Amino acid sequence: MSQGLEPVEPTPGVNDIVMSHGGFGPNEIDEMSRMISDDYSQFAVLRESVAELETREQTPASAVRLGVCYYIMGRYDGAIQTLSNADGGALAHFYLGKSYFAKEDYDQAISSYESAKRAGYAGEVCDIAIAEAHRYAARADVALQLLDSLFGPIEQTPEYLYQRAVTIASKGDNPTEVCALYERAVEVDGKHPGALFGLALEHDRRGNDGEALSYYQRAGACFPAHIGSLLNLGVMYEDDSQFERAQQCYQRILDSHPDHERARLYFKDAAASGDMYYDEAEQKEQDRLAQVLNVPVTDFELSVRSRNCLQKMGIMTLGDLTRTTEHELLSSKNFGETSLIEIRDMLSSRGLDLGQFANDSSEPEPPVDMSHLSPDEQALMDRPIADLNLSVRARKCMVRLGLTTIGELLRKSGDDLLESKNFGVTSLNEVRDKLTQLNLKLRGD
């Protein structure tokens, strides 16, 4: 008979935490989130457990447990109603605040966080949540002042570091500091969904697709995940023709937010794309070529003579040069053999030849009627498409089509855009909405 062995208590599962008559607080909530992060099938267990809890007679204490679970599941209206009639304790007020925040009622969220603070919830945690609500209410200066007022160990917590980073980012200040704060937050907590999403977005904007994908994957594995992480991760999977994985990302959003329109439409687009045939190698080569052709000639160290001649001829990109013949260049004033050799070498460094697409038959794009535009609106035509702040999916399609300015975009019709891989009706509506805000329209609209 073995001696000295103590019986091992089984680790509580999601159902045990939800249905328990014992304590229920931040530690138990964090444990539930961790279990669902480690095994997403536990989300179904949570739903089943909540359905069972709903059948029980509710007390003020059990109402807190039920209301918090509603919040975790994305059922914010139910959370607000349930927590408003709960025990009036600190936890109820805090998650009432989070539920109001999720419903974009930021002032009511702040009021609830203040009540949670008075009822005994960790004051600094409430202050960070209040700062976040101020930021979302377009009061970034107030948010930063509140974060500045916090001192001590709270400054080293991942949530503080994340909120400080995203607040500074919202003000457009110091991107280097923003990245450093995100990185510190991830060092403290490698599963902080907001900080991981922030790093993914920074890499995404810089074109570091490998790093962006890695951070999106880590952020998407968290629970609750940042919705932006799952959307952008799904788009990246679609770009790699991994349509099933993309649908799983969008389904994760719909599990908690069944009315999320973009996720629902992206899911349909991914499902439709999965039924279409693509030559993946050919598509990747086309994407690579499109990016190279879009490189500005100003990225190269050309002589003053060559640079001036190209500018006079309206040649802005490598793609423009591939559509221009040697004869056309030599016909330009002051453009001689030396400049021609310089241009040839520049193109050769990118695997291109002068005039290689000069004979490609293509109909000239129709001019854009700008007569109805004001001078300021006409100036928009030369602004980069990046100023539209498009989603990752729409932005990648602009790159595929070789579009860099708003004016170039306006030369395209809706049908032209829909011909691009992974550019569906959802992205088209997004582009149209962004242009409408500037009183602009696609060709034919």
N, C-alpha and C positions, 0 to 999 in steps of 0.2 A: 504494500500500500504506500503510495507516495505521500511524503510529508512536506509541510512548509509551502504548499501551493495554495494561494488564495484564489477563490473563484473570480473569473474575469467578467466584469459587467459589460454586456453588449453595448456598443455605441448606438445612441438614439438615432433613429432615422427621421426623415421629414415628417412622416405620419405621427411618430412619437412626440415630436415637438409641437405639432399642431394640436393634437388631441390631449396632450398632457394637462393635468390639473396643477402641475407645479409652476415654477417661475417662468416668466416669459419676458425677456427684455432684449437689449441690444446684442448680448452675446448669443442668445438663441437665434435671433434673426440673422446675425452674421453666419452662424453655423448652417442654417438652412440655405443661405445663398451659396456658401462654399460647397455644400453637397450637390446643389443643382449645377454649379459651375463644373464640378468634377464629373458629373453624370447627368446630362440634360434630361434623360428619361425620368428623373426625379421630379421634373416640373409636372408631369402627368400625375405623379403621386400626390403632389401638393394640391392639384385641382380636385382629386378624389377625396383627399382629407378635408378640404374646405367644404365640399359638398356634404360630407358627413357631419362636420361641425355645424353647418347651417340647420341640420335637423334637430339639434339639441336646443333645449331651453336656454335662452341667453341671459347671462348675468352681466352687470357692468364690466366685470373683469374679463369674462369670455368675449365680450363685444370688442374689447381692445385687441385681443388675439385675432378675432375674425376680421376686424377692420384693417389691421396691419397686413394680414394675408391677402385681403382684397387689393391693397396697394401694391404688394409684391407681384400680384398677378395682372396688374394693369387695369383693374376695375375701380377707377378712381371715384366715380360717382357713388358707388356702393361703399367705398372706404370713407368718404366724407360723411355720408348719412350714418353709417355705423359708428364711426369714431366720435361724431358729434353727440351721440347718445350713450357714450361709454362712461367710464368712471371718472372722467375729468382729470386724470393723472398726467404726469409729465410725458409718458410714452404716447398716450393718445393724442395730446396736443402736438407733439413733434411730428407724428405721422399724419396728422390732420394737415399740418403745414406742408409736408411733402406731397400730399395728395392735391392740395390747392395749387402748389407749384406746378405739378404735372398738368393741371387744368389751365395753367397760364394765368391764374388769379394771384399775381405776385404780392399785392398789398395784403390780401387775406392770408397768404402764406406767411408773410412777415409777422402779422398779428398772432398767428398760431404759434410760430417759433418763440415769440416773446412770451406767450402764455406758458409754453413748455419750459422756458427758462425760469420763470417765476415759480413753476410747480416743482422745480428741482432737477430738470434735465441738465446735462453738462452745459454750462453757460457758453464756453468757447466753441463747442460744437454747434450750438444754436447760432452764435454770431457768424460762423462760417456759412451756415445755411442762409442766414439773413443777407449776408454779402452776396451770395449767389443770386438770390431773388432780386436784389437791387440791380445787379448786372443785367439780368434778363429784362428788367424793366427799364433798360437804357439809362441806368444811373451808375455807370462804371466808376465815376469819381467817388461817389458815396461808398461803393463796394470796396474800393482800394483803401479809402480812409479807414474803414472798419477793420480791414485786414491788417493795416499798419498799426492799429491800436492793440493788436494781440501780441503778447510776448511770452517767452519761455518755451517749454517743451512742445506746445501746440504748433510752434513754427516749423517743427521737424516732422509733423505728421503728414502722410501722403495727401490727405484731403486738403489741408491748408496749402501745401506746395502746389497742388493742382489748381485750386481756386485762385491762388495768386497768379499762376502762370496764365490761365485763361482770361483773367481780368486784365492783365497787362496786354495780352494779345488783342483783346477787344478794343483797346485804346490805340492799337497800332504802334505800340512802343517796343523797342529793344527786343527783336526776335531772338537774339543770342541768349538773353536772360530767360526768355520764355522756354526755349529748348532745354536750358540747363535746369530749370525748375521741374519740367516734365521728367527729365532724366533722374533727378533726385527723388521725385515721388515714386518712380518705378523701382529705384534702388531700395527704397523702404518697403514698398509693397509691389511685388512683381505682377499682381493681379488687380491693380487699380484700373478700372475700365476707362475712366476719363483721361488719365495721364497717358495710357497706352494709345488711346484714340488721338490725343493731341500730338504725340510723336509720329503716329502713322500719317496724320494730316500734313505735318511739316515735311516729312520725307516725300509724300505724294506730290505736294506743291513744287518740290524741287526736282521731280522726275526720278527720284530714287525708288523705282518700283519694287526692287527686291526687299529693301528695308521696310517700305510701306506695307507690303504684303505681310511680312512677318509680324509687324506690330498690329495690323488689322486682325490677323488671325488670333493673336494673344488677347486682344481686346474683345473680339467676338466670342471667345470661349468663356468670358466672365459672365456672371449673372448677378443682378440684371445687367445686360450689356448695353453699351451706348448705341442707340439706334443708328447713328451715323456710321459707326464701325461696321455694323452688319450690312447696311446699304452699300457702302463703298467696297467692302470685301466681296459682296455678291457681284458687283460690277467688275471687279478684277478677275473673279472666277469666270465670268462671262467672256471677258477679253481673252481668256485662256481656253475658251470653249468647254469649261467645266460647268455645264448648265445645271446638272443635278445639285452640285455643291452650292451654286448660286441660289437655286430654289430653296435649299435648306436654310440659307441665311435669311431670305425674305420670310420664310415660314416661321423662323424664330421670332421675328418682329410681330407677325400676325397672331402668334400664340398669345402674346400679351396685349397686343393692340390690334384687334380684329378690324377696326375701322381705319387703319393707317392706309390712306389712299395710294401713296407712292409705293409702299411695299407690295400692296395688292397688284398694282399695275406692273411693277417690275417682275413680280412672280409670273404673271401671264406672259410678259415679254420673254423671260428666260425659258419658259415652257415651250413657247412657239419657236424660239431660236434652237432649242434642243432637237426639234423635229426637222431642222433644215441642215443641208449638207454644206460643209465648208472644207476646202482644202487648207488645212491649218498651216502647213509650211508656206504655201503660196500667200496666204493672208498675212502671215508674219513678215514675209519678204516685202509685201506691198506696204505694210505699216512702216517698216524700216526705211524703205525708199521715200515714202511720203515725208517722214521726219527729216531725212537728209536734204531733200529738195526744198524744204521749208527753212533751211539754215540761212540767215542773212549773210550777204557778202561782207558786211562790216565786221563779221567775226574773224576775218582774216587780215593779216598785215600786208596790205597791198600798197604799191607806190601811189603817191599823190596823183600822178597822171592817170593811172588805171582807175583809181577810185572816183576821180572827177568825171571820167568818161562814162563809167557805168551809171553814175548818178544822173548824168544828162540824158542817158538813154532809158532811164526809168527801170534799170535792172537792179532789183533789190535782193533777190535770193539766188541760191544755186539753181533752183528750178528754172528761174528766168534765163539763166545762162544756157541750160540744156535745151532751151527752145530758141536760142539765138545762134545764128551761123557765124563762121569766121568772116565771111564776106560782110555781114552786117556790122560786125565789130570794126573791121578795118575801114569801113566806110565812114565811121565816126571821126570827126576832126581830132587830130593829135593822138589817135590810137594807132600805134605802130606794131612792128613785129615783136619788140621787147615786151610790150604790154600783153600781146597775144600769148607769148610763151608763159608769162606770169599767170595768166588766167588758166591756161591749159594745166599747168602744174597744180594750181589750187584745186581744180576739179578732179584731177587724177588722184589727189590725196584722199578724196572721198569716193573713189571708184566711179567717177562720172566723166563724160566726154562733152566737149563743147558741141552744141547743136544736135545731140543725140536724139532729142525729141522734137526737133524742128519740123519734121515732116508728119508728125502725128496729126491726124485729121480730127479737129474738134471745132464745134461751132462756137463762135465768140459769145461770151455771156452778155445778155442784154443789159444796157445801161440802167442805172437806178435813177428814177425820177426824183430829184431832190428839190424841185421847184416849190413844193409845198412846205419845205422845211425852213426853219429860221436859221440864221447864221450859226447859232450855238448848236442846233441839231445837226447841221451840216458838218460841224467840227467833230461830231460823234463818229462820223464815218471813218476817220483815221485812228480812232481809239482802239486799243487791243481788245480782242474778245474776252480776255481775262477780266476786264472791267465789268463784265456781266455777272461774274460770280456764279458760273454754272456749276452744276453737280459734276462729280467725277466722270460719270458716264457720258454726259453731253460734252464735257471738255475734251475727253479722249477722241470722240467722234470729230470734233473740230480739227484736231491734229491730223486725223486720218484723211480728212478732206482738204488739208493744206490751207485752212482758213486762219488768218491771223488778226484781221481787223473786222470791226463791225460792218464796215462798208462791203467787205468781201462776203460776209454772211448774208447781207441783204440781197446779194445777187443770186442767192439760192432760193428755190421754192421748197415748200414742205416736202414734196415728192423727192426732190434732189437729196434732202437730208435723210429721208427714210430709206434710201438705197444704201446707206452706210451700215456696216455690220454693228449690231447691238444698239442701233439708234431706233427706238420705237416711238409709239404715239406719246408715251409719257414724256420722253425727252423733247419731242417736238413741241408739246404743250408748254414745257418749261421754257424753251427758247422763245416761243411766242409771247409768253407772259413777261419775260425779261425785256423783250423788245417793246411790248406795249407800254411798259413803265416809262420808256423813253420816247413814246409816241412814234415808234418805228414798226415796220412790218416786213415780213419776208416777201420775196417776189411772188406775185399772184394772190396774196392774201387780201 
